[in-house]
Amino acid sequence: MLTVSVLVSGPPLNLPHCCRSPNDGGHRDINQRRIHHFQKPMAEAGNSMLYSLLLFVVTLSLQEMYRGKLASSELFTILGGFTSSLVFLFLLTFIGNFQETSGVKTGWGAVILAEAVALVAAGTVHRVCITTCFLFSAAILYEVKPDFRGYGFKK
């Protein structure tokens, strides 16, 4: 569950029954400030899978549309590697959500497949984008996959 905190101030508000306190009757005075917590469920696997697929397609399409601009200078080449690493992130999210809905787990296979697709996409822009994509993807993977942080190191 995602918890959203809202600071209420201003004219009296009619609040839903779940947010009323017993002594205010559902209204807030102008000078009275309270923090309310509303719980909102996070996106389900199906919705997240759809959003990540759409972001994957849009990012890949924009990267291919602006391929010439991304290969024009050193800074844009680094930006091309970063956009390819976003392709990696969106594809990895899609594959992970697909595996969750179907009940199949491949482990590192999903990571290798998503990285291969991202590196091919980076290679269509510039060869330096391949290296920067790999580095940015490794950093993203370090942040996304907690098991990766302690891999090979024992305390």
C-alpha positions in Angstrom: 0.0 0.0 0.0 1.2 3.5 -0.8 0.5 6.0 1.9 -0.1 9.6 0.9 0.1 12.3 3.5 -2.0 15.5 3.0 -1.8 18.6 5.1 -5.3 20.1 5.5 -5.7 23.8 6.0 -8.1 26.4 4.7 -11.9 26.7 4.8 -13.9 23.9 6.5 -14.0 20.7 4.5 -16.5 17.9 4.4 -14.4 14.8 4.7 -15.4 11.2 4.1 -16.4 9.2 7.1 -13.1 7.3 7.2 -11.2 10.6 7.8 -13.4 12.2 10.4 -12.3 12.4 14.0 -15.0 11.9 16.6 -14.9 15.5 17.9 -14.9 17.6 14.8 -18.0 16.4 13.0 -16.2 16.1 9.7 -15.3 19.8 9.4 -11.9 21.6 9.8 -11.5 25.1 11.0 -9.3 27.6 9.1 -6.6 27.7 11.7 -6.6 24.0 12.5 -4.0 21.8 10.7 -3.8 18.1 10.8 -2.1 15.5 8.7 -4.3 12.8 7.1 -3.0 9.5 5.7 -4.9 8.1 2.8 -4.0 4.6 1.6 -3.9 4.0 -2.1 -3.0 0.6 -3.6 0.0 0.5 -5.8 -0.3 -0.5 -9.5 -1.1 -4.1 -10.0 1.2 -6.3 -12.1 -1.1 -6.1 -15.2 -1.2 -2.3 -15.1 2.5 -2.0 -14.5 3.2 -4.4 -17.3 1.1 -2.3 -19.7 2.7 1.0 -18.6 6.2 -0.4 -18.9 5.5 -1.8 -22.3 4.2 1.6 -23.5 7.2 3.4 -22.0 9.5 0.8 -23.6 8.0 1.4 -27.1 7.9 5.2 -26.7 11.5 5.4 -25.5 12.8 3.1 -28.2 10.9 4.9 -30.9 12.2 8.3 -29.7 15.7 7.0 -29.5 15.5 5.7 -33.1 13.9 8.9 -34.3 16.7 11.1 -32.9 19.5 8.6 -33.7 21.4 11.2 -35.7 21.2 13.9 -33.0 22.3 11.4 -30.3 25.4 10.4 -32.3 26.4 14.0 -33.1 28.5 14.9 -30.0 30.1 13.3 -27.0 27.5 14.5 -24.6 24.6 13.3 -26.7 26.3 9.9 -27.1 26.3 9.6 -23.3 22.6 10.6 -23.4 22.0 7.9 -26.0 23.5 5.3 -23.6 21.3 6.6 -20.8 18.1 6.4 -22.9 19.2 2.8 -23.9 19.5 2.0 -20.2 15.9 3.3 -19.7 14.9 0.8 -22.5 16.6 -1.8 -20.3 14.7 -0.7 -17.2 11.3 -0.7 -18.9 11.8 -4.0 -20.6 13.1 -5.6 -17.4 10.0 -4.3 -15.6 7.7 -5.7 -18.4 9.4 -9.1 -18.2 9.2 -9.2 -14.4 5.6 -8.3 -14.4 4.8 -10.8 -17.1 6.6 -13.5 -15.1 4.6 -12.6 -12.0 1.3 -12.8 -13.8 2.2 -16.1 -15.5 3.9 -17.7 -12.5 7.2 -18.4 -14.3 10.5 -17.3 -12.9 13.7 -17.2 -15.0 16.0 -15.3 -12.6 19.0 -13.8 -14.4 17.6 -14.8 -17.8 15.3 -11.8 -17.8 18.2 -9.5 -17.0 20.3 -10.9 -19.7 17.5 -10.6 -22.3 16.6 -7.1 -21.4 20.3 -6.1 -21.4 20.9 -7.7 -24.8 17.9 -5.8 -26.3 19.1 -2.5 -24.8 22.7 -3.0 -26.0 21.4 -3.7 -29.6 19.3 -0.6 -29.4 22.3 1.4 -28.2 24.4 -0.1 -31.0 22.0 1.4 -33.6 22.8 4.9 -32.3 26.6 4.8 -31.8 29.2 2.3 -30.6 30.1 4.4 -27.6 26.4 4.2 -26.5 26.9 0.5 -26.0 29.5 1.1 -23.3 27.6 3.9 -21.6 24.3 1.8 -21.8 26.1 -1.1 -20.1 27.4 1.1 -17.3 24.1 2.9 -16.7 22.3 -0.4 -16.8 24.6 -1.9 -14.2 23.9 1.1 -11.9 20.2 0.7 -12.4 20.4 -3.0 -11.7 22.4 -2.3 -8.6 19.6 -0.1 -7.3 16.7 -2.3 -8.5 17.8 -5.8 -7.5 18.8 -6.0 -3.8 20.4 -9.4 -4.1 22.9 -7.9 -6.6 24.5 -5.6 -3.9 26.0 -8.4 -1.8 26.8 -10.7 -4.7 30.2 -12.4 -4.1 30.9 -10.5 -0.8 30.5 -12.0 2.6 30.6 -10.1 5.8 
